[in-house]
């Protein structure tokens, strides 16, 4: 697909103007995934900007996951990914105070995930069921570090989202769940019965999903996440005590 760009008339923040123009061409699908853009020289001529301004715009678009720049091959429009869509929200959450963002994440999960578990109970496939059983068994069998344990924990929750068979649901949860390994690692390191609780409630949620009982799946997930909130509070209390008594 061939796309021409208009020269930039406003000389202020040229790289931002170029960035916005290319982004709009991607969003409007004038440039579809996989499309190769014109060369840097041609783009400079089309926009009537310097190579410095153009490269800054391309660098920002690449950092945001919209373009892929390969030396010797060219500039290509990237296919959309979960990371491209959810990175800004993940960054926003990370910039909050640790206590606020952890509790905000837990409270958001309490609102969002119980209905997702109910949906998974209704819509899951045999492949989803096999994946969830494996997730639970991997968590039970794990004797590794807290980071690995937290990843296995979140794999189970993301696979429940996938089992809803609605492709938007995992995308909605992705920015929240990408923050969880760090949070869960701290919880597992601080709360001695955190793994035992996770195994117990993952088992209850899974049993309800496999029984295709949406109400029980929703209730089990909500209780599980209420306990997760209690664990977060215990973690903060332990950290406060440690800070007062180094």
Secondary structure, 3 states (H helix, E strand, C coil): CCCCCCCCCCCCCHHHHHHHHHHHHHHCCCCCCCCECCCHHHHHHHHCCCHHHHHHHHHHHHHCCCEEEECCCEEEECCCCHHHHHHHHHHHHHCCCHHHHHHHHHHHHHHHHHHHHHHHHHHCCHHHHHHHHHHHHHHHHCCCCHHHHHHHHHHHHHHHHHHCCCHHHHHHHHHHHHHHHHHHHHHHHHCCCHHHHHHHHHHHHHHHHHCCCHHHHHHHHHHHHHHHHHHHHHHHHHHHHHHHCC
